[in-house]
Amino acid sequence: MTRFEDVPTTPERAEIRAAIRALCDRFDDTYWSEKDREHVFPHEFAKAVADGGWLGIAMPQEYGGSGLGVAEAAVMMQEIGRSAGAFAACSTVHINIFGLHSIVKHGTDRQRQDWLPSIIDGSSRACFGVTEPDAGLDTSKIKTRAVRKGDRYVVKGQKIWTSTARQADKVVLLARTTPREDCAKPTDGLTLFYADLRAPGVEIREIAKMGRHAVDSCQVFYDDFEIPIECRIGEEGNGFRYILDSLNPERILNAAEVIGMGKRALEKGVSYANERTVFGRKIGQNQSIQHPLAECWSELYAAELMTLHAAELYDSGQPCGTQANAAKYLAADAGFHACDRSLRTHGGMGYAADYNIERYFREMVATQLAPVSREMILCFIAERALGLPKSY
Ligand SMILES: Cc1cc2nc3c(=O)[nH]c(=O)nc-3n(C[C@H](O)[C@H](O)[C@H](O)COP(=O)(O)OP(=O)(O)OC[C@H]3O[C@@H](n4cnc5c(N)ncnc54)[C@H](O)[C@@H]3O)c2cc1C
C-alpha cells in the first residue's frame, strides 16, 4: 500500500512513530475486521501496547511512565489511528494514555501510587463515565447523584456511551454531590471519583451501534453503588474543573488519531486509484479522482500542523484551548473527507467489507460526534477566539 511521506519531526518522535508502526503492523486488516465482525475486544493488541511500555508515554516517570509530552503521545496515537485498527485500536488504549490526568494532577500521593502503575502496565483498565442520556453536552445537567454517608458515597444514576465499560475494572465517574439549585454556578457541585466498576450496584448494558464494534460502548446503571471516600479525586464539588484540565490534551490526542485514520483511508484510495483500470486507463489519471484526493492530503497535512502546534503549546505550559479545539475540528473534517473520498474512489468495492474502507468509514463517523461535536467546537471558537457572545 502507498505510504505518504511523514510530516518532518524530531528524531525522538520519528523513533516513536517507527516503533508504534512496527507494533501495529503485527495486527493487520484481517485481525481487525474479524474483531469488528465478531464484536470481540482486541486483547492481543492491548497487551502488545502495554508490554511495549507505551501506555505510560505521558505519565510521570515515578509511577512507571515515560514522562513525555502530549506531542509525543499524539505521534503515537496518530500512528495507531493510521494502522489497520483505526478508531477501534485508538479506543482500546486511549483512556490509559491521558484519561487519568485528573488523578496525576489532583490525586493524593497515595492515590497515584495505588492507581497509576497498574494503568501504565495494563493490568488495570479504566473507563470514563460522564455522558448521561438527559444531559447531552450540557454536563452541568447530569443527574447521577452521589450522597455522602459516613466514610462512603452512595451513587444512583445512569450513564450512557461509557466506552470499554465491559472491559474495565475501574471507572472515572462524575456525579452530582450538591443539587444544581444550591450551587453558585451550574458546574459547581460535581465530584469526580475513581471507583471499582466490578462491584454491587452496577449494571452494564452494551449499546448496539454503527461501528467500532471491537470496542464496546455501554449504558451503565448505578443503583446504591458505594464508593469509599478514599476514591474521591480532589475536593468535593470541583469535579467539573478537574475534567476541564484534561480536555485540551484529549482534543489534541483525538485529533491526532483521526488524522492517522484519514491518512490510512487516503493511502488506500491512492493505491486503488493507481491500480484500477477503467476505460483503458488508471482511474487515478482522471482529475476528478486526483483532485479530491489531493485536497484531502492538503487538509490532513494542515490539520496535523495545527495539532502539533496545539500539542507544543500545551507541553510548554501555554494556553491552547482554541488551538486544541480547532485541531479537533480540522482533523475530524479532514479525516471524514479522506474516508469519504477513498470510499468513492473504490467505487462499488468501497462498499465491500473486504476492502476495509467501509469499516474505517463507520468508525470515522463517530469522530464527528465525540468526544465533542463540531458544532460545540465552533461555538467555543466563536466565543473565545472571535469574541462573539456565548451561544450555549
Ligand atoms: C463512539 C462514542 C464513544 C463515546 N465514549 C464516551 C465515553 O467513554 N464516556 C462518556 O462519558 N461519553 C462518551 N461518549 C459520549 C459523547 O461524548 C457524546 O455523545 C457527545 O458529548 C455528544 O453528546 P450527545 O450525544 O448527548 O449529544 P447532544 O448533546 O444531545 O447534542 C446533539 C446535537 O445537537 C448539537 N447541539 C447541542 N447543543 C447545541 C448548541 N447549543 N449549539 C449548537 N449545537 C448544539 C450537538 O452538537 C449535536 O450535534 C461517546 C460517544 C460515542 C458516539
Ligand as a Chemical Component Dictionary entry (heavy atoms), coordinates in Angstrom:
data_LIG
# 
_chem_comp.id                   LIG 
_chem_comp.type                 NON-POLYMER 
_chem_comp.pdbx_formal_charge   0 
_chem_comp.three_letter_code    LIG 
# 
loop_
_chem_comp_atom.comp_id 
_chem_comp_atom.atom_id 
_chem_comp_atom.alt_atom_id 
_chem_comp_atom.type_symbol 
_chem_comp_atom.charge 
_chem_comp_atom.model_Cartn_x 
_chem_comp_atom.model_Cartn_y 
_chem_comp_atom.model_Cartn_z 
_chem_comp_atom.pdbx_ordinal 
LIG C1  C1  C 0 -18.467 6.110  19.965 1  
LIG C2  C2  C 0 -18.705 7.005  21.139 2  
LIG C3  C3  C 0 -17.930 6.838  22.271 3  
LIG C4  C4  C 0 -18.152 7.630  23.412 4  
LIG N1  N1  N 0 -17.430 7.394  24.542 5  
LIG C5  C5  C 0 -17.758 8.055  25.686 6  
LIG C6  C6  C 0 -17.142 7.708  26.940 7  
LIG O1  O1  O 0 -16.289 6.826  27.006 8  
LIG N2  N2  N 0 -17.548 8.363  28.058 9  
LIG C7  C7  C 0 -18.505 9.339  28.027 10 
LIG O2  O2  O 0 -18.807 9.891  29.088 11 
LIG N3  N3  N 0 -19.099 9.695  26.859 12 
LIG C8  C8  C 0 -18.748 9.069  25.703 13 
LIG N4  N4  N 0 -19.381 9.390  24.520 14 
LIG C9  C9  C 0 -20.417 10.420 24.525 15 
LIG C10 C10 C 0 -20.028 11.640 23.730 16 
LIG O3  O3  O 0 -19.079 12.389 24.426 17 
LIG C11 C11 C 0 -21.340 12.399 23.483 18 
LIG O4  O4  O 0 -22.092 11.641 22.548 19 
LIG C12 C12 C 0 -21.092 13.751 22.968 20 
LIG O5  O5  O 0 -20.562 14.503 24.011 21 
LIG C13 C13 C 0 -22.365 14.391 22.438 22 
LIG O6  O6  O 0 -23.407 14.318 23.403 23 
LIG P1  P1  P 0 -24.866 13.829 22.956 24 
LIG O7  O7  O 0 -24.690 12.601 22.150 25 
LIG O8  O8  O 0 -25.725 13.711 24.150 26 
LIG O9  O9  O 0 -25.374 14.980 22.003 27 
LIG P2  P2  P 0 -26.389 16.164 22.361 28 
LIG O10 O10 O 0 -25.837 16.997 23.470 29 
LIG O11 O11 O 0 -27.750 15.608 22.527 30 
LIG O12 O12 O 0 -26.326 17.033 21.025 31 
LIG C14 C14 C 0 -26.996 16.608 19.836 32 
LIG C15 C15 C 0 -26.591 17.527 18.690 33 
LIG O13 O13 O 0 -27.006 18.862 18.986 34 
LIG C16 C16 C 0 -25.894 19.753 18.866 35 
LIG N5  N5  N 0 -26.055 20.807 19.874 36 
LIG C17 C17 C 0 -26.469 20.691 21.167 37 
LIG N6  N6  N 0 -26.494 21.889 21.746 38 
LIG C18 C18 C 0 -26.072 22.791 20.830 39 
LIG C19 C19 C 0 -25.864 24.212 20.835 40 
LIG N7  N7  N 0 -26.118 24.954 21.913 41 
LIG N8  N8  N 0 -25.409 24.793 19.710 42 
LIG C20 C20 C 0 -25.154 24.045 18.596 43 
LIG N9  N9  N 0 -25.342 22.718 18.527 44 
LIG C21 C21 C 0 -25.784 22.098 19.625 45 
LIG C22 C22 C 0 -24.680 18.896 19.127 46 
LIG O14 O14 O 0 -23.516 19.458 18.534 47 
LIG C23 C23 C 0 -25.079 17.588 18.474 48 
LIG O15 O15 O 0 -24.824 17.657 17.084 49 
LIG C24 C24 C 0 -19.160 8.631  23.374 50 
LIG C25 C25 C 0 -19.927 8.801  22.216 51 
LIG C26 C26 C 0 -19.708 7.992  21.120 52 
LIG C27 C27 C 0 -20.592 8.176  19.901 53 
# 
loop_
_chem_comp_bond.comp_id 
_chem_comp_bond.atom_id_1 
_chem_comp_bond.atom_id_2 
_chem_comp_bond.value_order 
_chem_comp_bond.pdbx_ordinal 
LIG C1  C2  SING 1  
LIG C2  C3  SING 2  
LIG C2  C26 DOUB 3  
LIG C3  C4  DOUB 4  
LIG C4  N1  SING 5  
LIG C4  C24 SING 6  
LIG N1  C5  DOUB 7  
LIG C5  C6  SING 8  
LIG C5  C8  SING 9  
LIG C6  O1  DOUB 10 
LIG C6  N2  SING 11 
LIG N2  C7  SING 12 
LIG C7  O2  DOUB 13 
LIG C7  N3  SING 14 
LIG N3  C8  DOUB 15 
LIG C8  N4  SING 16 
LIG N4  C9  SING 17 
LIG N4  C24 SING 18 
LIG C9  C10 SING 19 
LIG C10 O3  SING 20 
LIG C10 C11 SING 21 
LIG C11 O4  SING 22 
LIG C11 C12 SING 23 
LIG C12 O5  SING 24 
LIG C12 C13 SING 25 
LIG C13 O6  SING 26 
LIG O6  P1  SING 27 
LIG P1  O7  DOUB 28 
LIG P1  O8  SING 29 
LIG P1  O9  SING 30 
LIG O9  P2  SING 31 
LIG P2  O10 DOUB 32 
LIG P2  O11 SING 33 
LIG P2  O12 SING 34 
LIG O12 C14 SING 35 
LIG C14 C15 SING 36 
LIG C15 O13 SING 37 
LIG C15 C23 SING 38 
LIG O13 C16 SING 39 
LIG C16 N5  SING 40 
LIG C16 C22 SING 41 
LIG N5  C17 SING 42 
LIG N5  C21 SING 43 
LIG C17 N6  DOUB 44 
LIG N6  C18 SING 45 
LIG C18 C19 SING 46 
LIG C18 C21 DOUB 47 
LIG C19 N7  SING 48 
LIG C19 N8  DOUB 49 
LIG N8  C20 SING 50 
LIG C20 N9  DOUB 51 
LIG N9  C21 SING 52 
LIG C22 O14 SING 53 
LIG C22 C23 SING 54 
LIG C23 O15 SING 55 
LIG C24 C25 DOUB 56 
LIG C25 C26 SING 57 
LIG C26 C27 SING 58 
# 
